[in-house]
Amino acid sequence: MTGSARDLLTWAARQVGTLEDPKGSNRQPFAAIAGHANALPWCATFLVAGWKANDVPLIAGTNTASTLFMHDAFSDGGRLFHHPRAADVGFKFVASEGRIGHAFFVEKVVGDFVHTIEGNTNLDGSATGIGVFRLSRLWRNGPTTIRGFGRQHYGHGGATPGVSHAVSLADVIDAATRDPASGPGVTSHPREVRIVEAALTAEGLLSPSFAKDGRFGAPTITAYSQWQRRRGFSGKDANGIPGKETLKALGQFHGFAVKD
């Protein structure tokens, strides 16, 4: 294991369909991995089990079965964010409890929604369910109960499953310069552009319908410009043409290296 987000999400996907035994007992196999007591609410225990099973170093205070304590630990460590990335932990406010009462892994970001893998839930999104399920939750542009996203310091391997390798800064710049003016379907450096597209999609900036075409066209230019603004750039420095600093930051978060 590398402690990477990709390993973590691969592990989490394999757990989908695992149920309490017996149902309704809160007894499940993740407590032993996490080192937590069994037969208690376990959505946070599922998260800790995933981190420990994949050698992810834990931010102080996040080795806990309490979603509230985990939320506060990420906040205290400066690792609680408003914009989600794959492998983040989303925190759900439960009105009936008046506090953070549920947490889940973000598998991917698709526009205003996060696709999740969650323990101790049901297909209806309950915070007291019977198993591990994939769900979809609104995180922006509407009523949402999500109160931030915690992010561990994942190792090399990135936050986007299936994305690795290295990209050439010169080739990506060339694609961003040439592709928009080329004819439909023309791609300059499709392998490297697909890696960047996948990362932008995981950031919620590029529609999945454009994420595999390998063309640095207008939608990818727009998405990359949004990434540049997210990194604090503006004006001509946020024109959608990748620069070394922003491309390296994208690679750091999503598992690819950048060479000149």
C-alpha positions as CSV (number, residue, x, y, z in Angstrom):
1,M,0.0,0.0,0.0
2,T,1.1,3.6,-0.8
3,G,-1.2,5.5,1.4
4,S,-2.7,6.9,-1.7
5,A,-6.3,8.1,-2.3
6,R,-6.5,5.7,-5.3
7,D,-5.8,2.7,-3.1
8,L,-8.3,4.0,-0.5
9,L,-11.1,4.3,-3.0
10,T,-10.3,0.9,-4.5
11,W,-10.6,-0.6,-1.1
12,A,-13.8,1.3,-0.3
13,A,-15.4,0.1,-3.5
14,R,-14.7,-3.5,-2.6
15,Q,-16.7,-3.0,0.6
16,V,-19.9,-2.0,-1.1
17,G,-22.7,-4.4,-0.1
18,T,-21.1,-5.4,3.2
19,L,-24.0,-5.6,5.8
20,E,-24.2,-5.8,9.5
21,D,-24.5,-9.3,10.9
22,P,-27.1,-9.6,12.2
23,K,-28.9,-6.7,10.6
24,G,-29.6,-3.9,13.0
25,S,-26.9,-4.9,15.4
26,N,-24.2,-2.4,14.3
27,R,-21.8,-5.4,14.2
28,Q,-19.5,-5.4,11.2
29,P,-15.9,-6.3,10.2
30,F,-14.5,-2.7,10.1
31,A,-14.2,-2.1,13.9
32,A,-11.4,-4.7,14.2
33,I,-9.5,-3.0,11.4
34,A,-10.0,0.5,12.9
35,G,-9.3,-0.7,16.4
36,H,-12.7,0.6,17.6
37,A,-15.4,-1.0,19.7
38,N,-17.9,-3.1,17.8
39,A,-21.7,-2.9,17.9
40,L,-21.7,0.9,18.0
41,P,-22.6,3.4,15.2
42,W,-19.9,2.9,12.7
43,C,-19.9,5.3,9.7
44,A,-16.7,7.0,11.1
45,T,-15.2,3.6,12.0
46,F,-15.6,2.6,8.3
47,L,-13.5,5.6,7.3
48,V,-10.8,4.9,9.8
49,A,-10.7,1.2,8.7
50,G,-10.1,2.3,5.1
51,W,-7.3,4.6,6.1
52,K,-5.6,2.1,8.2
53,A,-6.0,-0.8,5.7
54,N,-4.3,1.4,3.1
55,D,-1.5,2.9,5.3
56,V,-2.9,6.5,5.1
57,P,-1.2,8.7,7.8
58,L,-3.9,10.1,10.0
59,I,-4.3,13.7,11.0
60,A,-4.3,14.1,14.8
61,G,-7.7,13.4,16.2
62,T,-9.2,11.6,13.1
63,N,-8.8,8.1,14.6
64,T,-12.2,8.3,16.2
65,A,-15.6,6.7,16.0
66,S,-17.2,10.1,16.5
67,T,-18.2,12.0,13.4
68,L,-18.3,15.3,15.4
69,F,-14.8,14.8,16.8
70,M,-13.5,13.8,13.4
71,H,-15.0,16.9,11.8
72,D,-13.4,19.1,14.5
73,A,-10.1,17.4,14.1
74,F,-9.9,18.1,10.4
75,S,-10.9,21.7,11.1
76,D,-8.3,22.1,13.8
77,G,-5.7,20.6,11.5
78,G,-6.5,23.1,8.7
79,R,-7.8,20.3,6.5
80,L,-11.5,21.0,6.3
81,F,-12.5,22.4,2.9
82,H,-15.6,23.8,1.1
83,H,-14.9,22.2,-2.2
84,P,-14.8,18.4,-2.4
85,R,-12.2,16.1,-4.0
86,A,-12.2,12.4,-4.5
87,A,-11.3,10.5,-1.3
88,D,-12.3,13.4,0.9
89,V,-14.6,12.8,3.9
90,G,-17.9,14.6,3.7
91,F,-19.7,15.5,6.9
92,K,-23.5,15.5,7.2
93,F,-25.4,17.6,9.6
94,V,-28.3,15.6,11.2
95,A,-31.1,18.0,12.2
96,S,-32.7,15.6,14.7
97,E,-29.4,15.5,16.6
98,G,-28.5,19.1,16.1
99,R,-24.9,18.2,15.1
100,I,-22.6,16.5,12.6
101,G,-24.0,12.9,12.7
102,H,-22.8,11.1,9.6
103,A,-19.6,10.9,7.4
104,F,-18.7,9.3,4.1
105,F,-16.1,8.9,1.5
106,V,-16.4,11.0,-1.7
107,E,-15.8,8.7,-4.6
108,K,-16.0,11.3,-7.3
109,V,-17.4,14.8,-7.8
110,V,-20.0,15.3,-10.6
111,G,-21.1,18.9,-10.9
112,D,-23.2,19.8,-7.9
113,F,-23.2,16.3,-6.6
114,V,-20.8,14.0,-4.8
115,H,-20.9,10.3,-5.5
116,T,-20.2,8.6,-2.2
117,I,-19.3,5.3,-0.5
118,E,-20.8,5.2,3.0
119,G,-20.9,2.9,5.9
120,N,-23.7,2.5,8.4
121,T,-26.3,3.8,5.9
122,N,-29.1,2.6,3.7
123,L,-30.1,3.3,0.1
124,D,-32.2,6.2,1.5
125,G,-29.1,7.9,2.9
126,S,-29.9,7.2,6.6
127,A,-27.2,7.9,9.2
128,T,-28.2,4.7,11.1
129,G,-28.3,2.1,8.3
130,I,-27.3,-1.5,7.9
131,G,-24.4,-1.6,5.4
132,V,-22.0,0.0,2.9
133,F,-23.7,1.6,0.0
134,R,-23.0,4.0,-2.9
135,L,-25.1,7.1,-2.8
136,S,-25.2,10.6,-4.4
137,R,-25.6,13.8,-2.4
138,L,-26.0,17.4,-3.3
139,W,-23.1,19.6,-2.1
140,R,-23.8,23.0,-3.6
141,N,-26.4,25.1,-5.4
142,G,-29.3,23.9,-3.4
143,P,-30.3,22.8,0.1
144,T,-27.6,20.6,1.5
145,T,-26.8,19.1,4.9
146,I,-23.1,18.7,4.1
147,R,-20.8,20.7,6.4
148,G,-17.4,20.5,4.8
149,F,-14.9,18.0,3.5
150,G,-12.0,16.6,5.4
151,R,-8.8,15.7,3.6
152,Q,-6.0,13.4,4.8
153,H,-2.5,13.8,3.6
154,Y,-2.6,11.0,1.0
155,G,0.6,9.6,-0.4
156,H,1.8,9.6,-4.0
157,G,-0.8,7.9,-6.2
158,G,-3.3,10.7,-6.3
159,A,-6.9,11.3,-5.6
160,T,-8.3,10.1,-8.9
161,P,-8.5,6.4,-9.3
162,G,-7.0,5.2,-12.6
163,V,-4.9,8.4,-13.1
164,S,-1.2,8.2,-12.8
165,H,2.0,8.6,-14.9
166,A,3.6,11.9,-15.9
167,V,2.6,14.7,-18.2
168,S,4.7,17.1,-20.1
169,L,4.0,20.8,-19.3
170,A,5.1,21.7,-22.8
171,D,2.8,19.2,-24.4
172,V,-0.2,20.2,-22.3
173,I,0.4,23.9,-23.2
174,D,0.7,22.9,-26.8
175,A,-2.6,21.1,-26.7
176,A,-4.4,23.9,-24.9
177,T,-3.0,26.3,-27.6
178,R,-3.7,24.2,-30.7
179,D,-6.7,22.0,-30.0
180,P,-9.4,24.8,-29.7
181,A,-8.5,26.1,-33.1
182,S,-8.3,22.7,-34.8
183,G,-11.0,20.8,-36.5
184,P,-13.6,18.7,-34.6
185,G,-12.0,15.6,-33.0
186,V,-8.4,16.8,-33.6
187,T,-6.2,16.1,-30.6
188,S,-2.6,17.1,-30.2
189,H,-1.5,15.1,-27.1
190,P,-4.5,13.0,-26.1
191,R,-2.8,10.7,-23.5
192,E,-1.6,13.6,-21.4
193,V,-4.8,15.6,-21.9
194,R,-6.9,12.7,-20.7
195,I,-5.0,12.7,-17.4
196,V,-5.6,16.4,-16.9
197,E,-9.3,16.1,-17.9
198,A,-9.8,13.3,-15.4
199,A,-8.3,15.4,-12.6
200,L,-10.5,18.4,-13.6
201,T,-13.6,16.2,-13.5
202,A,-12.7,15.0,-10.1
203,E,-12.5,18.6,-9.0
204,G,-16.1,19.1,-10.2
205,L,-14.9,21.5,-12.9
206,L,-15.3,19.5,-16.1
207,S,-18.3,17.5,-17.2
208,P,-17.7,13.7,-17.4
209,S,-18.9,13.9,-21.0
210,F,-15.6,15.7,-21.9
211,A,-13.4,13.8,-19.6
212,K,-12.1,11.2,-21.9
213,D,-11.9,12.8,-25.3
214,G,-8.2,13.8,-25.0
215,R,-9.0,17.1,-26.6
216,F,-8.0,20.3,-24.8
217,G,-11.0,22.1,-26.3
218,A,-13.2,25.0,-25.1
219,P,-14.8,23.1,-22.2
220,T,-11.4,22.0,-20.9
221,I,-10.0,25.5,-21.3
222,T,-13.0,26.8,-19.2
223,A,-12.5,24.1,-16.6
224,Y,-8.8,24.8,-16.3
225,S,-9.4,28.6,-16.0
226,Q,-11.7,27.8,-13.1
227,W,-9.0,25.7,-11.5
228,Q,-6.5,28.6,-11.9
229,R,-9.0,30.9,-10.2
230,R,-9.4,28.4,-7.4
231,R,-5.6,28.5,-6.9
232,G,-5.7,32.3,-6.6
233,F,-4.9,33.4,-10.1
234,S,-6.9,36.0,-12.1
235,G,-7.0,37.9,-15.3
236,K,-4.5,36.7,-18.0
237,D,-3.1,34.3,-15.4
238,A,-6.4,32.5,-15.4
239,N,-6.9,32.1,-19.2
240,G,-7.2,28.3,-19.2
241,I,-3.7,27.7,-20.6
242,P,-1.9,25.6,-18.0
243,G,1.1,27.0,-16.1
244,K,3.7,25.1,-14.2
245,E,2.4,26.0,-10.7
246,T,-1.2,25.1,-11.3
247,L,-0.5,22.0,-13.2
248,K,1.9,20.7,-10.5
249,A,-0.8,21.4,-7.9
250,L,-3.4,19.5,-9.9
251,G,-0.9,16.6,-10.3
252,Q,-0.1,16.6,-6.6
253,F,-3.8,16.1,-5.8
254,H,-4.6,13.6,-8.5
255,G,-1.5,11.4,-8.9
256,F,0.5,12.5,-11.9
257,A,3.9,14.1,-12.1
258,V,4.7,17.1,-14.3
259,K,7.9,17.3,-16.4
260,D,9.0,20.4,-18.3
